[in-house]
Amino acid sequence: MIKELRAPQAVRTAVVSAGLVVFIVVLAGVHLTQGTSTSGPLDVVKAIFGQGDAQTLAVLEGSRVPRLLAALLLGVALGVAGAGMQSVARNPLASPDTLAVNAGAHFAVVAISAFGLSLPLVPVGGAAFAGGLAAAVIVLGLAGGGSASPRLVLVGSAVLLALQSVTILLLLLFEQETSGLFAWGSGSLTVSDLRATAQMTPIVVIAVAALIAMGRKLDVLALGDDNATVLGLRVRRTRIGAVVLTVALTAAAVTVAGPVGFVGLSAPVITRLLLPIAKHRALLPVSGLVGVVTVLGADVVLRAIMGSAAAVRVPTGVVTTIVGAVVMVWLARRGRGSGSRRPAPAGRVGVAGSTRRLVAISVVLVALLAAVPVAGLMLGDRMVLLGDLANWVTGNTGTALTFVLDQRLPRVLAALLAGAALAVSGCGIQSVSRNPLAEPGLLGITAGAGLGAITLITIVPAVGAWSIAGAAGVGATVVFLLVYGLAWRSGLDSDRLVIIGIAVWSAGMALITLLIVVSDPWNSAKALTWLSGSTYGRTLEQVAPVALALLALTPLLWIKHRELDLLALDEDTPRVLGMRIERSRLVVLAASGILAATAVSAIGVVAFVGLVAPHLARSLVGGRHGRVIPVAAALGALLVSVADTLGRTVIAPAQIPAGLVIAMVGTPYFVLVLWKTRP
């Protein structure tokens, strides 16, 4: 009977594999004909059959064949690695990207370049392996190992953000040493020779063969730890072995071409659609073939649309990231809800009614709000004394000092106002979504705002601050409506909302990278500054939109604090009390989106402020939004302002963008929140 069932599956596997191989051959043929030289398809065909001219042979040997072989190696490595990781984690959302393995390997490679170490390729690959393995261990450890819960993706995304922040910091601080690594950081197939591909190929072949050899053990592992143990499988040893092999595959791919996004996520998912009941000895190699189709197809489509000359500047990983984000959204919509209702964001019950505590905290926050901006004006690449500051206020300082303080004032104001706006926005979004993990960044709003602003700047470089704020607002609104609409399916599941938000955020950041690489490929510092959130070069005109939004919308949200309290409870209570939920929800979300958008237009893309500030506020004054909103606004302003001052002072005259400082602080806090909100 079993043999009768297996026979059709074996036939289907053979047919699918043969079809994929034929498709890959066709794609490879098209791929070889694409390029910037004058050698056409007919010249390539002649060269393949041994009748090519010297120029065509040189072109094939020098660029097209290395690019093709790199694509083949990447596709196999990432496709198999993704299938292995999903099996180990028993989660279809697991991949080298969502487990932060790509980010860990990328960080290790950039660190080597940043510190001027000139190592052979194999040691660089070893460092990438160590970085990726460390990231995987951290994510799996924090997420509790194998789990079908979206928590795995949330932890992975948090670790990914932290590693990306440190990597961007290295790219900014060591711009000369890491020249060219910005585009490479999104996965580029532009390779000049076969050296890297040739040296990494044995590693990929051995790792793929070893994983396929473990296929039966992975089949048993898929039954669950308890069942696998009963069947005699050494679960821990199998899991460790599979993780090491999949990380080795990912590290080899990163060493060759940088982190090519989401191939490891989409390839196994597509394979399971083609072969729903395939065992691992079929699943793994077919996933590798699908990975090749994904990488090769993305490169062919990219060069067909943009032209070979323009496509040289665009990392292939940008296209695969967008494709992977679509798959991730589809998986999130396809999956069932988390089942258990997550508790609404709430503060400590013991402090909820403490007026004395509220007064004490308010006094402390007011004092800090007076002191921190003054410190921000005094500190930086040049120390300013308090007396000099007083003279500047009265107009009695010299030219040099006046110039310094005139430059610092807009930066301090931008940090304060943008921090407050992001914090208030986070309060509104967490309340409406009833998800303590939601914030403008993780829901894609800041990426949408950044995409809108950078698109306008790219099209009209000399555009004014108000127009940039408007474009950011449009981008944020469109993206959030998209995320919210995709997450809505007979109700709003909070985990689904965040997973789709992370997918859209990834796609938005990929599009931002695409815009920057295409429009201004040689100015990576400007691009990284925008993407990491900085107050550098801000003017009072650029601060005005966020100030106006705060003045208009914070009172509006505060007036609605009782509605926010009810919205945060559940779906039924507000209806029973006669509240028009959808209208209220729309008003709150619109206000939150505008606040986040104007903040992004002022200081760029900054994550975690909208998460950290409301949480701290609730822990200090309880869960009532009448108290939470003003306290969160103050905390957000202080958080960004302190981060900005530290970034301008610690390594002066060099600077660290405020967004990077916040990400490095916010990631541990995010993980702590995940830990506290575990089921």
TORLOMAR-846118 format. One line per field, with one value per residue (C-alpha): residue in one letter; chain; x, y, z. Coordinates in steps of 0.001 Angstrom, whole numbers, plus 500000, padded with zeros to 6 digits. Layout:
! TORLOMAR-846118
rest: c(A,...)
kette: c(A,...)
xx: c(X,...)
yy: c(Y,...)
zz: c(Z,...)
END
This chain:
! TORLOMAR-846118
rest: c(M,I,K,E,L,R,A,P,Q,A,V,R,T,A,V,V,S,A,G,L,V,V,F,I,V,V,L,A,G,V,H,L,T,Q,G,T,S,T,S,G,P,L,D,V,V,K,A,I,F,G,Q,G,D,A,Q,T,L,A,V,L,E,G,S,R,V,P,R,L,L,A,A,L,L,L,G,V,A,L,G,V,A,G,A,G,M,Q,S,V,A,R,N,P,L,A,S,P,D,T,L,A,V,N,A,G,A,H,F,A,V,V,A,I,S,A,F,G,L,S,L,P,L,V,P,V,G,G,A,A,F,A,G,G,L,A,A,A,V,I,V,L,G,L,A,G,G,G,S,A,S,P,R,L,V,L,V,G,S,A,V,L,L,A,L,Q,S,V,T,I,L,L,L,L,L,F,E,Q,E,T,S,G,L,F,A,W,G,S,G,S,L,T,V,S,D,L,R,A,T,A,Q,M,T,P,I,V,V,I,A,V,A,A,L,I,A,M,G,R,K,L,D,V,L,A,L,G,D,D,N,A,T,V,L,G,L,R,V,R,R,T,R,I,G,A,V,V,L,T,V,A,L,T,A,A,A,V,T,V,A,G,P,V,G,F,V,G,L,S,A,P,V,I,T,R,L,L,L,P,I,A,K,H,R,A,L,L,P,V,S,G,L,V,G,V,V,T,V,L,G,A,D,V,V,L,R,A,I,M,G,S,A,A,A,V,R,V,P,T,G,V,V,T,T,I,V,G,A,V,V,M,V,W,L,A,R,R,G,R,G,S,G,S,R,R,P,A,P,A,G,R,V,G,V,A,G,S,T,R,R,L,V,A,I,S,V,V,L,V,A,L,L,A,A,V,P,V,A,G,L,M,L,G,D,R,M,V,L,L,G,D,L,A,N,W,V,T,G,N,T,G,T,A,L,T,F,V,L,D,Q,R,L,P,R,V,L,A,A,L,L,A,G,A,A,L,A,V,S,G,C,G,I,Q,S,V,S,R,N,P,L,A,E,P,G,L,L,G,I,T,A,G,A,G,L,G,A,I,T,L,I,T,I,V,P,A,V,G,A,W,S,I,A,G,A,A,G,V,G,A,T,V,V,F,L,L,V,Y,G,L,A,W,R,S,G,L,D,S,D,R,L,V,I,I,G,I,A,V,W,S,A,G,M,A,L,I,T,L,L,I,V,V,S,D,P,W,N,S,A,K,A,L,T,W,L,S,G,S,T,Y,G,R,T,L,E,Q,V,A,P,V,A,L,A,L,L,A,L,T,P,L,L,W,I,K,H,R,E,L,D,L,L,A,L,D,E,D,T,P,R,V,L,G,M,R,I,E,R,S,R,L,V,V,L,A,A,S,G,I,L,A,A,T,A,V,S,A,I,G,V,V,A,F,V,G,L,V,A,P,H,L,A,R,S,L,V,G,G,R,H,G,R,V,I,P,V,A,A,A,L,G,A,L,L,V,S,V,A,D,T,L,G,R,T,V,I,A,P,A,Q,I,P,A,G,L,V,I,A,M,V,G,T,P,Y,F,V,L,V,L,W,K,T,R,P)
kette: c(A,A,A,A,A,A,A,A,A,A,A,A,A,A,A,A,A,A,A,A,A,A,A,A,A,A,A,A,A,A,A,A,A,A,A,A,A,A,A,A,A,A,A,A,A,A,A,A,A,A,A,A,A,A,A,A,A,A,A,A,A,A,A,A,A,A,A,A,A,A,A,A,A,A,A,A,A,A,A,A,A,A,A,A,A,A,A,A,A,A,A,A,A,A,A,A,A,A,A,A,A,A,A,A,A,A,A,A,A,A,A,A,A,A,A,A,A,A,A,A,A,A,A,A,A,A,A,A,A,A,A,A,A,A,A,A,A,A,A,A,A,A,A,A,A,A,A,A,A,A,A,A,A,A,A,A,A,A,A,A,A,A,A,A,A,A,A,A,A,A,A,A,A,A,A,A,A,A,A,A,A,A,A,A,A,A,A,A,A,A,A,A,A,A,A,A,A,A,A,A,A,A,A,A,A,A,A,A,A,A,A,A,A,A,A,A,A,A,A,A,A,A,A,A,A,A,A,A,A,A,A,A,A,A,A,A,A,A,A,A,A,A,A,A,A,A,A,A,A,A,A,A,A,A,A,A,A,A,A,A,A,A,A,A,A,A,A,A,A,A,A,A,A,A,A,A,A,A,A,A,A,A,A,A,A,A,A,A,A,A,A,A,A,A,A,A,A,A,A,A,A,A,A,A,A,A,A,A,A,A,A,A,A,A,A,A,A,A,A,A,A,A,A,A,A,A,A,A,A,A,A,A,A,A,A,A,A,A,A,A,A,A,A,A,A,A,A,A,A,A,A,A,A,A,A,A,A,A,A,A,A,A,A,A,A,A,A,A,A,A,A,A,A,A,A,A,A,A,A,A,A,A,A,A,A,A,A,A,A,A,A,A,A,A,A,A,A,A,A,A,A,A,A,A,A,A,A,A,A,A,A,A,A,A,A,A,A,A,A,A,A,A,A,A,A,A,A,A,A,A,A,A,A,A,A,A,A,A,A,A,A,A,A,A,A,A,A,A,A,A,A,A,A,A,A,A,A,A,A,A,A,A,A,A,A,A,A,A,A,A,A,A,A,A,A,A,A,A,A,A,A,A,A,A,A,A,A,A,A,A,A,A,A,A,A,A,A,A,A,A,A,A,A,A,A,A,A,A,A,A,A,A,A,A,A,A,A,A,A,A,A,A,A,A,A,A,A,A,A,A,A,A,A,A,A,A,A,A,A,A,A,A,A,A,A,A,A,A,A,A,A,A,A,A,A,A,A,A,A,A,A,A,A,A,A,A,A,A,A,A,A,A,A,A,A,A,A,A,A,A,A,A,A,A,A,A,A,A,A,A,A,A,A,A,A,A,A,A,A,A,A,A,A,A,A,A,A,A,A,A,A,A,A,A,A,A,A,A,A,A,A,A,A,A,A,A,A,A,A,A,A,A,A,A,A,A,A,A,A,A,A,A,A,A,A,A,A,A,A,A,A,A,A,A,A,A,A,A,A,A,A,A,A,A,A,A,A,A,A,A,A,A,A,A,A,A,A,A,A)
xx: c(500000,502790,504581,501390,501188,504853,504851,502752,504750,508008,506661,505509,508915,510668,508391,508758,512530,512830,510637,512751,515973,514610,513455,516887,518572,516323,516937,520683,520628,518795,521076,524193,522814,522289,525118,526582,528926,528042,528123,524612,522672,523922,527545,526937,525371,528351,530738,528904,529344,533032,532786,532833,535090,537735,535696,532639,534776,536437,533052,531707,534808,535202,531665,528703,529766,531018,527700,525728,527684,527384,523605,523475,525546,523500,520200,521187,522780,519961,517143,518496,519443,515923,514327,516639,515928,512169,512442,514571,512298,509128,508069,507385,508467,511986,514767,518307,516706,514108,516594,519103,521736,522260,522637,525147,527277,527049,528150,531190,532309,531851,533726,536716,536768,536146,539147,541396,542044,543058,542249,541987,538480,538171,538895,536394,533864,534764,534064,530746,529915,530748,528625,525680,525874,525967,522877,520998,521824,520634,517367,516532,517474,515287,512390,512460,513895,511470,508115,505374,504763,505345,507490,510434,510101,509655,512822,514698,513570,514703,518154,518328,517614,520336,522911,521954,522367,525870,526752,525520,527504,530683,529892,529497,532555,534837,533469,536785,537621,534127,533657,531250,529825,526509,525085,526788,524925,521669,523046,524884,525779,528385,531454,534589,535997,535315,537603,534955,532474,535123,536307,532811,531447,533017,531526,528080,528310,529408,526767,523956,525000,525194,521736,520223,521890,520115,516803,515255,516230,514635,511481,511334,512151,509134,506905,507812,510501,508598,507612,511104,512645,510293,511349,514986,516153,518744,516837,519425,522244,520120,518998,522525,523897,521200,521649,525427,525000,522350,524421,527442,525370,524187,527695,529045,526348,527037,530758,530177,527516,526337,522984,520486,517177,514319,515384,515635,512075,510322,512070,510957,507443,507105,508545,505945,503238,504653,505318,502965,503979,507591,510116,513306,515424,513240,512336,515912,517282,514077,514211,517727,516424,513613,516211,518191,515051,514351,517823,518375,514837,515177,518434,517025,513863,515837,518145,515282,513307,516075,518546,521900,523793,521409,520900,524610,524078,521032,521592,519714,518778,516446,514236,514345,513496,510372,509383,510070,508007,505044,505473,505720,502482,500796,501988,500794,497350,497170,498058,495546,495481,497548,494547,495005,494112,497166,496615,496076,498975,498662,500702,501402,498143,499833,500750,497616,495909,498904,498489,501497,503646,502293,503160,506673,507319,505963,508306,511297,510350,509865,513281,514866,513097,514679,518149,518577,518172,520628,523107,522426,523364,526511,527912,529266,532477,533100,532247,530233,530088,526862,527977,528582,525094,523641,525591,524300,520727,521309,523200,526622,528755,531435,530939,532403,530374,527224,527647,528088,525004,522907,523684,522887,519552,517568,519139,518139,514614,514302,515331,512939,509925,510436,510919,507705,505803,506969,506085,502553,502136,503192,500588,497816,498921,499438,496013,494158,495986,495878,499427,502190,504743,503293,505016,505296,508523,507484,504179,505994,504848,508312,509575,506581,507254,510927,510024,507659,510180,513147,511067,510209,513804,515005,512567,512864,516195,515585,512128,511133,510616,506818,506671,508954,506699,503671,505297,506290,502699,501344,503861,503097,499349,499468,501717,499721,496418,498057,499292,496020,493963,496142,496010,492227,490554,487342,488951,492374,494880,497706,500465,499356,499414,503013,504262,502739,504127,507627,507262,506101,508852,511425,509985,509908,513543,514495,512738,514493,517824,516843,516006,519232,521439,519844,519667,522843,524994,528205,526752,526328,526923,523881,521826,522898,522248,518682,518079,519500,517870,519968,519524,522605,522110,518543,517058,514271,512112,512407,511385,508231,505981,506562,506010,502709,501624,502415,500523,497454,497282,498613,495712,493329,494599,494666,491023,490203,492060,488933,488239,491836,491367,488295,489877,492781,490461,488797,486442,483184,483293,483400,480471,478413,479055,477836,481188,481638,484748,485752,485390,487385,490001,490376,490856,493485,495373,495330,496669,499329,500398,500753,502787,505143,505436,506374,508913,510520,510612,512514,515103,514789,513826,514026,512712,511802,510943,507242,507643,509949,508427,504794,506002,508134,505258,502835,505342,505623,502045,499753,497726,495323,495998,495171,498418,500356,500260,501953,504465,505303,505745,508203,510088,510260,511624,514235,515191,515893,517491,519902,520678,521383,523641,525541,525896,527374,529713,531061,533273,533460,534259,532699,529003,526668,523091,520540,518539,521472,521950,518237,518224,521101,519278,515819,516591,517325,514208,512132,513425,512586,509031,508762,509960,507427,504553,505294,502229)
yy: c(500000,502409,501598,502361,505783,506527,505676,508688,510943,509685,510309,513782,514542,513367,515423,518562,518159,517628,520649,522812,521652,522494,525904,526561,525656,528111,530832,530201,530527,533856,534958,534419,536656,539601,542033,545427,544303,544246,540437,539363,536110,534688,535346,533577,530565,530307,530555,527783,525494,526398,528898,532159,535120,536237,539169,537038,534412,537101,538545,535131,534229,537616,538417,536414,532895,533945,535736,532713,530253,532539,532615,528814,528401,530969,529437,525940,527071,529354,527096,524073,526177,527591,524154,522860,525791,525459,521785,522431,525219,523478,526904,527859,531419,530370,531269,532693,536160,535741,533884,536750,534339,536507,539576,537854,536668,540084,541828,539549,540212,543990,543988,542340,544981,547847,547020,546732,543002,541521,537837,535074,534139,530959,532675,535371,532602,531151,534489,534705,531226,532210,535357,533536,530679,533062,534873,531592,530339,533607,533656,529980,530242,533287,531893,528562,526445,524713,526424,527179,530460,533794,534630,533114,535730,538547,537620,537105,540488,542186,540576,541377,545053,545183,543507,545737,548777,547767,546915,550301,551933,550221,551254,554879,555001,553199,554506,554286,550775,549455,551271,549378,547187,549106,547678,544347,544308,543764,540816,541478,539017,541351,539108,539638,536120,532564,532584,533012,530691,528005,528123,528044,525331,522373,523688,523948,520492,518833,520641,519839,516184,515957,517511,515141,512261,513496,513474,510552,512073,515383,513484,512024,515402,516883,514635,516640,516302,513820,511524,511713,510770,507820,506680,506733,509977,512036,515281,517724,516219,516195,519771,521052,519229,520609,524166,524012,522762,525324,528149,526908,527094,530606,531783,530445,532344,535574,535226,535019,537690,539210,538564,537790,538306,535847,533152,530766,531641,531494,528485,525840,527302,527037,523515,522439,523760,521686,518602,518779,515468,515269,513760,515654,513654,515092,518388,519555,519122,520398,523460,524032,523928,526344,528585,528627,529546,532360,533897,533383,534496,537637,538550,537886,539897,542737,543080,542665,545495,547943,547133,545507,548754,550116,546716,546441,548902,547140,544284,541133,540717,543704,541775,538521,540440,541873,538411,536911,539610,538671,535019,535997,537979,535049,532680,535032,535338,531626,530606,530433,533084,532702,531163,532849,536490,538470,540573,544247,546592,547315,548827,547614,547460,548596,551964,552586,554742,556337,560100,560801,558647,560398,563797,562677,561203,564304,566535,564357,564287,568066,568548,566165,567833,571087,569623,567246,569865,572123,569248,568583,572182,572051,568675,567587,567838,571116,571572,574702,576148,577146,580794,580681,579289,582164,584648,582962,583334,587070,587422,588153,585235,585320,584201,580699,579829,581323,579138,575997,576634,577727,574352,572416,574030,572475,569097,569190,570290,567639,564896,566067,566538,563427,561270,562605,562086,558486,557728,559120,557287,554059,554597,554882,551910,549582,550469,549945,546751,545478,544326,545405,544543,546891,550141,552353,550681,547049,547806,549252,552838,554349,552423,553697,557241,556911,555480,558377,561000,559491,559022,562719,563734,561514,563031,566636,567066,570706,570096,571862,570412,570652,568712,566020,565757,565454,562710,560882,561145,559701,556847,556038,556124,553893,551339,551166,550808,548022,546249,546690,545507,542445,541562,541841,538475,538106,540281,541559,539010,540877,538402,538376,542175,542294,539536,541285,544579,543087,541716,545078,546810,544531,545249,548992,549032,547057,549634,552461,550750,550360,554061,555164,552788,553789,557550,558236,555101,556776,558533,555608,557797,559926,556805,555122,558296,558464,554790,554852,558046,561136,564803,565777,568967,569568,573069,574776,574563,570764,570661,572710,569918,567564,570405,571276,567623,567254,570401,569360,565596,564872,566782,564974,561572,562642,563764,560296,558580,556857,555447,554232,552507,550718,549844,548253,545940,543753,543866,543405,545846,549044,547779,546976,550519,551956,553070,553337,551235,551546,555328,555727,553267,555110,558473,557082,555280,558306,560542,557972,557560,561318,561695,558884,560240,563757,562294,560313,563414,565173,562566,559609,556012,555294,552096,551033,554484,553828,550517,551422,554759,553552,550471,552513,554938,552140,550653,554046,555375,552452,551661,554611,556501,559822,559364,557195,559576,562625,560486,558460,561675,562970,559665,559458,562996,562237,558913,560335,563483,561564,559141,562085,563791,560565,559943,563417,563233,559730,559416,563112,564480,561363,560834,557923,558435,558572,555745,553355,554169,553605,550328,548975,549936,549060,545540,544120,545872,544383,540911,541533,542482,539311,537293,538889,538460,534804,532554)
zz: c(500000,500958,497743,495799,497447,496930,493242,492085,494398,492905,489412,490373,491926,488771,486532,488658,488859,485120,484448,486753,485107,481661,482916,484430,481141,479295,481882,481755,477984,478191,481035,478911,476166,478526,479122,478327,475550,471853,471732,470790,471280,467968,468958,472273,470550,468229,471177,473022,470002,469664,466812,468761,468124,470597,471895,472716,474410,476510,477494,478477,480438,482077,483223,481967,482917,486396,486992,485828,487962,490986,490501,490267,493441,495377,494341,495411,498680,499814,498619,500482,503523,503747,503508,506224,508540,508101,508993,512070,513295,512070,510873,507209,507985,509017,506583,506570,506616,509334,511567,511031,509659,506576,508769,511073,508156,506494,509691,509999,506405,506744,510072,508417,505681,508094,510250,507224,507491,504166,504460,501867,500815,502858,506223,505251,504651,508044,509696,507865,509128,512713,512473,510946,513430,516392,515084,514530,518023,519567,517624,518144,521806,522439,520420,522213,519375,517077,517083,514610,516405,514625,517676,515825,513090,515596,517489,514223,512933,516130,515995,512270,512981,515619,513356,510431,512660,513728,510112,508872,511663,510407,506834,507921,510163,507718,504441,502582,503773,503003,499700,497450,500214,500413,497187,497914,501231,499339,497360,494114,491368,489911,490225,488189,488245,489306,492335,495038,493346,492843,496459,497938,495624,497532,500786,499217,497627,500883,502971,500522,500360,504153,504573,502014,503854,507015,505164,507025,510379,509351,508383,511876,513458,511686,513824,516930,519579,521728,518882,517399,520738,521096,517626,518755,517128,518943,518552,519863,517819,514652,515167,515848,512826,510532,511838,511311,507746,506806,508282,506296,503116,503945,504829,501530,499635,501553,500912,497163,496638,499910,501576,498790,500517,501022,498540,501483,502472,499130,497522,500088,500194,496424,496566,499103,496817,493960,496124,499120,500749,499657,502039,502759,500347,497589,499265,499780,496226,494613,496881,495584,492004,492858,494519,491271,489321,491816,491714,487991,487114,489243,487508,484031,484699,486268,483276,480820,482436,483288,480558,481164,481759,484402,486015,486840,489693,491114,493581,492574,496220,495927,493514,495497,498695,497098,495813,499247,500956,498774,499752,503426,503206,501512,504236,506977,505369,504693,508239,511011,513701,516790,518497,521814,522179,523150,526242,525536,526223,529892,532642,536102,537996,541173,539752,537728,540315,541984,541596,543775,541528,538434,539892,540850,537423,535723,537719,536822,533122,532983,534586,532090,529180,530306,530874,527927,525139,526928,527080,523394,522562,524695,523625,520259,518302,520136,523817,524607,528106,529812,529844,526094,525680,527667,525535,522370,523578,524103,520809,522314,521020,518360,514776,515186,518277,516829,513742,515871,517996,515028,513483,516641,517472,514563,515287,518948,518068,515345,517767,520487,518237,516096,519213,520722,517463,517085,520697,520414,517125,518847,521588,519029,516933,519902,521228,517955,517024,520627,520110,522499,519785,517178,516361,513261,512125,512418,510684,507674,508267,508629,505595,503604,504760,503871,500469,499767,500867,499005,495858,495843,496611,493765,491275,492494,494351,495384,496846,500083,503550,503441,500187,501636,504682,502407,500329,503519,504716,501488,501587,505220,504618,501559,503251,506444,504590,502609,505742,507558,504582,504053,507752,507933,507506,509455,512090,512962,514251,515955,515048,511419,511412,512645,510304,507277,508560,508727,505180,503826,505789,504108,500674,501421,502519,499389,497217,499071,498401,494754,494435,496074,494118,490810,491427,493413,493465,494626,497653,500036,503113,502257,501660,504873,506856,505513,506188,509708,510987,511567,512439,510435,508394,509570,509319,511218,508088,508136,511796,511263,509818,512725,515217,513553,513489,517182,518110,516121,516607,520092,521740,519374,520489,524119,523919,522630,525463,526764,523303,523155,526518,525175,521845,523697,525661,523041,520076,521957,524886,522768,520668,523754,525000,521682,520356,516573,516421,512772,512680,515878,514682,511376,513098,515477,512726,510433,513200,514139,510537,509987,513165,512130,508588,509673,512116,509275,507080,509880,510894,508511,509269,513008,514575,518107,519568,519017,520832,523708,524802,525261,527128,529494,529992,530899,533324,535020,535133,534342,531242,530993,527798,529423,531335,528911,525934,527531,529446,526315,524318,526894,527007,523210,523008,525662,524072,520607,521963,524215,521352,519044,521576,522244,518510,518004,520995,521674,518588,517573,515048,513443,514170,514793,513500,516293,514725,515062,518740,519351,517431,519495,522689,521445,520278,523734,524992,522159,522993,526649,525670,523610,526560,528893,526446,525698,525868)
END
